[in-house]
Amino acid sequence: MSNQLTLIALLTAKPGKEDELGQLLGNLVAPTRAEEGNVNYDLHRSRDNPAVWLLYENWRTEADLRAHFETPYLREFLPKLNDLLSEPMDLRYFTMTTSQVPPKSQPV
């Protein structure tokens, strides 16, 4: 079994704060992907409710995820959520139970 950890974070913006939340979340993508322990970090927006954002993250180990939460950019971001979210952030932790396969190549 892998030590890899998957985190799915659901964030729901207050009315009128949807795009601001998305911008701030988008600003986290590049520095997080550059972290040594990050496998992937992908931001999604709900097709049904534009106030809902989802982060799909995979980390080599739980220690790598803990280190992520201590980065300066995340520590600066988290307090801003009080003004942006309509409900508490929903964090869910998973362990992959199948083998990871490389992404399929895309036709040109």
Backbone torsions as a table, in degrees:
resi	resn	phi	psi	omega
1	MET	NA	141.3	-177.8
2	SER	-79.7	151.4	171.5
3	ASN	-84.0	-5.4	-177.5
4	GLN	-58.4	140.2	-177.5
5	LEU	-120.2	134.0	174.8
6	THR	-106.8	133.5	174.6
7	LEU	-121.1	128.7	172.9
8	ILE	-115.3	121.8	-179.5
9	ALA	-115.2	124.9	175.8
10	LEU	-108.0	128.7	-179.3
11	LEU	-129.2	130.1	179.9
12	THR	-116.6	119.6	-176.2
13	ALA	-78.4	150.8	169.7
14	LYS	-66.3	153.5	176.5
15	PRO	-54.2	133.0	-179.1
16	GLY	85.4	-7.0	-178.2
17	LYS	-109.8	6.3	-173.9
18	GLU	-59.3	-50.0	-176.9
19	ASP	-72.4	-35.0	177.1
20	GLU	-62.9	-43.8	177.1
21	LEU	-61.3	-45.4	179.6
22	GLY	-60.0	-39.9	179.0
23	GLN	-63.9	-45.1	179.9
24	LEU	-65.7	-40.0	176.9
25	LEU	-64.4	-41.9	178.8
26	GLY	-61.0	-33.1	178.9
27	ASN	-66.7	-19.0	-179.8
28	LEU	-83.1	-18.3	-170.4
29	VAL	-62.2	-56.8	-175.3
30	ALA	-60.2	-49.8	-179.1
31	PRO	-66.3	-32.7	179.3
32	THR	-69.5	-42.3	178.4
33	ARG	-62.5	-24.6	179.5
34	ALA	-80.8	-12.0	179.2
35	GLU	-66.3	139.2	-175.1
36	GLU	-57.2	-39.1	-175.4
37	GLY	-86.9	-0.6	-178.7
38	ASN	-83.1	129.6	175.5
39	VAL	-91.1	-48.5	172.7
40	ASN	-158.1	157.2	-176.6
41	TYR	-150.6	103.9	-171.8
42	ASP	-124.3	131.8	-179.4
43	LEU	-100.9	133.2	179.5
44	HIS	-129.4	151.8	174.8
45	ARG	-120.5	137.5	-179.4
46	SER	-61.8	138.3	175.3
47	ARG	-79.8	-23.2	-177.2
48	ASP	-91.7	-29.1	-176.3
49	ASN	-144.0	102.4	-175.4
50	PRO	-65.0	-5.5	175.9
51	ALA	-81.5	-14.7	-173.9
52	VAL	-99.5	126.1	177.9
53	TRP	-118.7	148.4	179.9
54	LEU	-132.6	133.0	170.9
55	LEU	-107.4	125.6	176.1
56	TYR	-110.7	113.9	-172.3
57	GLU	-126.7	142.0	170.6
58	ASN	-127.6	136.8	-176.8
59	TRP	-127.8	145.3	-179.9
60	ARG	-58.1	-44.5	-177.4
61	THR	-144.6	165.6	175.4
62	GLU	-63.0	-33.8	177.5
63	ALA	-62.4	-37.8	177.6
64	ASP	-64.6	-39.5	177.9
65	LEU	-66.8	-41.8	177.3
66	ARG	-59.7	-40.8	178.7
67	ALA	-63.8	-36.5	177.4
68	HIS	-59.2	-43.3	-179.1
69	PHE	-66.6	-13.7	178.8
70	GLU	-98.7	-0.9	-179.5
71	THR	-66.9	148.3	-178.8
72	PRO	-58.3	-39.9	-177.0
73	TYR	-70.0	-33.0	177.8
74	LEU	-76.5	-38.1	177.5
75	ARG	-64.3	-29.7	176.2
76	GLU	-75.7	-35.6	-177.1
77	PHE	-72.8	-45.5	-170.7
78	LEU	-55.8	-43.2	179.3
79	PRO	-63.1	-23.5	-180.0
80	LYS	-69.6	-18.9	-176.1
81	LEU	-64.8	-28.4	-180.0
82	ASN	-56.4	-36.0	-178.8
83	ASP	-86.6	-12.2	-172.6
84	LEU	-107.8	-28.9	-172.5
85	LEU	-94.4	141.9	176.7
86	SER	-86.7	-13.7	178.9
87	GLU	-154.4	162.3	-179.3
88	PRO	-59.8	147.6	176.4
89	MET	-60.9	138.0	-180.0
90	ASP	-103.9	108.9	179.8
91	LEU	-105.2	129.0	179.1
92	ARG	-129.6	132.5	-175.4
93	TYR	-109.7	135.7	-177.2
94	PHE	-135.5	158.7	170.8
95	THR	-119.5	129.1	179.0
96	MET	-67.2	135.1	-178.8
97	THR	-109.9	-1.8	176.1
98	THR	-117.3	167.7	176.1
99	SER	-72.8	141.8	176.2
100	GLN	-80.2	135.3	178.0
101	VAL	-116.1	152.3	178.6
102	PRO	-65.4	153.0	178.0
103	PRO	-61.7	148.7	176.6
104	LYS	-69.9	143.6	177.6
105	SER	-71.8	144.9	-179.9
106	GLN	-92.5	138.8	176.1
107	PRO	-63.6	147.3	-178.6
108	VAL	-84.4	NA	NA
